[in-house]
């Protein structure tokens, strides 16, 4: 899945993400990391249904069919430890 890192500048993070998606013509699904300042980065998931906060998508992944991977694709994916 494509991932993009941008800075929000003068805009709110969600507005910066929407503007970037529109200006670059990004097709879903995609992950956008929007840097608010040097300490804070907001994460958004661009799906067929719209733009969502990544935490919402993680908690409700079953609502997003584009996150499902086939058995062949899952064999190719690296295992990543998630820390909180």
Beta strands, then each sheet from edge to edge (+ up, - down):
strand 1: 2-7
strand 2: 30-35
strand 3: 41-47
strand 4: 50-53
sheet 1: 1+ 2+ 3- 4+
end
